[in-house]
Amino acid sequence: MIELTQQDLIERFDKPIFHKISETADELGLECYAVGGYVRDLFLERPSQDIDVVVVGSGIAMAEALGQKLGKKAHVSVFRNFGTAQVKCGSLEVEFVGARRESYSHDSRKPIVEDGTLEDDQNRRDFTINALAVCLNRARYGELVDPFDGLADMKEKTIRTPLDPDITFSDDPLRMMRCVRFATQLNFYIDDETFEALMRNKERIRIISRERIAEELNKILLAPVPSKGFVELDRCGLLELIFPELVALQGVETIQGRGHKDNFYHTLEVVDNIARMTDNLWLRWAALLHDIGKPRTKRWEPRVGWTFHNHNYVGEKMVPDLFRRMKLPMNEKMKYVQKLVGLHMRPIVIADDVVTDSAVRRLLFEAGDDIDDLMTLCEADITSKNQVRKQQFLDNFKLVRQKLKDLEERDRIRNFQPPVTGEEIMRVFDLPPCREVGSLKSSIKDAILDGVIPNEHDAAYAFMLKKAAKMGLTPKKEC
């Protein structure tokens, strides 16, 4: 965090859009303030394009007047039901709202809204660091209004509510998710009183839509160290309510002196590893869900100890239901996560054994264009504290990556379709769609993946004829 004087703030707000807002507010005789995240991020030196402006009066009237002043280069959108308006000018978006006070009923996070003062508006803010306001009127331009010591909380890296946290969270339970999200994104500490209120009010999260919860989870996953958010969600009891499958990964069971690792903390370590490698949200989701099938597959086998056989396939089947319940997209993004969860053990098995061309070809065929992301996930999954074993895996993964590159250049396996199609097989042998056609097509694919024949039409056609003869099939004479 940096120290900013009023003169510093005047310089930070020395932009044409803010001067136009100032002129418009003074012409209308309205108090006008930049508030919230944009102001907070100036002190934290974080980039921010979203500008929120509170007007003591009509935010809509202010936005419409500003739009007229800016002319054709601005676009004004009015949302009368919410009493807000947006002005887009180039890459900037400015949201205008009238200062208001709010009251809530117990079964809804939709408030009863009344006109209010700046103080009323700051009182309704979720956290002290988001309640900062900078005046944009010419007479007080750049003056900071900080009634709850938000600056002090930023210095202390603390998330705290402006008013009683029980009221803040009970009124709008989504603020509990936002509390954890901000602590994660900013690497801040949640104030003790605020955290205790999270625990007391956790059941209120049930009135929040899954879409809004998923939105906050996505932001936590995209943070530099996502594990911080999931640990905090677990500590306050929210995780059990919104994501019980993840909580089920917790714990270590020991029989005859033999235990297994805590798969919850292993998963969070994998997610943090992935976060250091990529900003791909859906690859981070794959990391979060890669072992989600382990609780359902955990078995004690006296000869070998704890096993989780086929947990990747069980997890793969769980992904669609999880996405559906959490209102995550049921499209190619879900299928991508599902594929990586299902395949995440394959490179590890290959790397732990002799790296054969056949095994690598099959991996490349099944992973297709997602092979690089799969390898990144598998490298992140190596969390062994045995450094020799960890390095052995990583070295073998380098070998697998090189083989993938060499085989792709030579055999063109990625996303390949067998060079002899099912239609051609039916035409050659005068067959309807049947088991024999599928068997021949599968045999050709296996022969290519096993390196028996090259990925070429003539070689595949010749192989097909030999295989068909063994099955008692003969081609039509004209073929």
C-alpha angles and dihedrals in degrees: 000000000000130000114245124189123202088263089053090051091048087056092046089052093045093116129120094244093056093046089052090050089050093050092047094049092050092047090053093043092238131141109237132189139179105227145178129008098006091057093042092051093053088064092042092047092234122146114251132175098173110093120189119195125191117205122196091225130017114354090188093055089048093051093047092050091048090050090055091049093050093046125194096349090069131070120202123203118188124202103188095175089063097034091237138116136191128215116198116196115170109308093342125096119192120191117204124198133167116246108263147173121224138205127187140209117224097247099048140051090209106105132215101242129209132174112268148165129272087262090055090050094050090048090060094053117113101231136015092243088057095048096072116121132190118202116236098187111113096240092056100022111164095010111146119224109199110162096164101045093252089161091057090050090051090052089050091043090234132151110212135157120242093229135019104326092216089061093042093053098037092051093051112010092188085076087072090063090044090051092058092040094054091045088053098044094045097033089236131154120245110235112248095240090047092049092050088053088053089058094046095049101037094113089062088073087080091079092058119095118249090236092061092046091049090050090056092045089053090053091049090050090051093053119109092252107023094177090074090065096047092048090052092046088052095046093054094044098246095113093063089056099046103029112019093162089066093049088051088068090067127106142040122248121199128200123175089353093303119117136170129229121271100261093200094062091038088055092050090050090053091049091051090048090052091047089060090054106040146011091213103131094201093049086053089051089051089053091049092051101034094104098028090118095058099093090056094048102040111128136167113227113182094214097050106017124227117008136184099190115186093358088142092058092044089049091049090057091048095055099078093051091047092050092046094050093045092047092240116152114289093207139084090317091062091045090050092053090044092052094050092047090051095047101037094102095051100078090044091054090048093047092049091056139035106310102234126189091233094056092047092048091054092048091051091048094052098041096043114171091355094066095104092051090047091053090048090052092049093050089051089050092065101096099147115146088214098095094195092054092043092053091047090057093046092049091050090049088057087054091049091050091051092048090049090054094046095046093046091053091048105035104023091221100153108110089345124166117211108267090232109060129210089248091057092049091052091048095048095049097030091238132152118226103296146138093276092059091052091046093053093046091049092048091053091050092049092048091054094045091047091050094243091126133013121255093261133118100235094049091046092048092052091048090050092054092052093047092047092051090057088052091052094251122137126192122244111268093244089058 
